[in-house]
Amino acid sequence: MSDDLTPGQKSYRRGLQVMDEEADLFAVELLMPKALLLEDIRKLGGIDIETDHRIESLAKRYRVSLQLMTMRLGQLLLGGR
């Protein structure tokens, strides 16, 4: 089906994907601001995103899912965003 798209339609679809990714990044930053989350991690003395049970308490503090918190911690601690 995507093979039937015109170049303009493909470009439009790529643009929508980029906007969706940007919206996701904005929402993550809004819900879990980098500076605040890094400060909370510092107060905890660091955190291990693979085994640390305190991730759940951070998720509750920021009112996000455990999965989303784990993803955000991975971005910050491994990717620097």
N, C-alpha and C positions, 0 to 999 in steps of 0.2 A: 504494500500500500504506500509506504513512504517513497518507493521508487516512482510513483505516479505524480509526485509533487513537482511543481515548477521550481526553478531556481529561486524565484521570489517567495514562494511558500516555504521552501527549505530555510531561507534566510530569516523569514518571519518566525518560524518554529525555533531556530537557534536563538533568536532574540528573546523569545519567551522563556527559554531555558535559562539564559543568562539572568533575566529579570527575576526568575524564580529563585535561583541560587543567591542572588544579591538580597532578595527579601528574606531568605532563610538566615543569611549571615547577619542581617540587620536585627532580626528577631532574637537571635542568640545573644548578640551584644546587648540588646535592650534588656533581656531577661537576666543575663549573667555578665555584667560589665567586667571587662578584663581587670581593671585596677582593683575593683572590690573583691573579685574572686581570688586574685593573686594575694591580696592582703589576708583574706581568710585562710588561704593555704599556708601563708607565712606564719600566721598565728597558730596553726596546727603543727607547725614544725615540719612541714612538707607532707606529701601524700603520695602513695603508690597507687596508680590508677588500676592496677591489675588485682590487687588484693586488699586494699584498704576499706574497711567497713564504714569509715567516716564519710565516704562518698554519699551514702544514703542520707546522712544528716545534712550535708551540703545541699543535696537535691531538695530536701524538705525546706531548708532555709530559703532557697531561691524559688521554691514552689514549681519545680520542674521534675520531669521523670528521671529516674535513675539512669536510663539510657541516654537522655539528653545531657545530663550532667557529666557522665563518663565521656561522651563525645567532646564536650566543651573542654574538659580537663585535658583530654588528648590533644586538642588543638593548641591549648595554651602551653602545656608542658613539653609537648613533642614538636609542635609546629610553629609556636611563637605568635599565633594570631590573637 
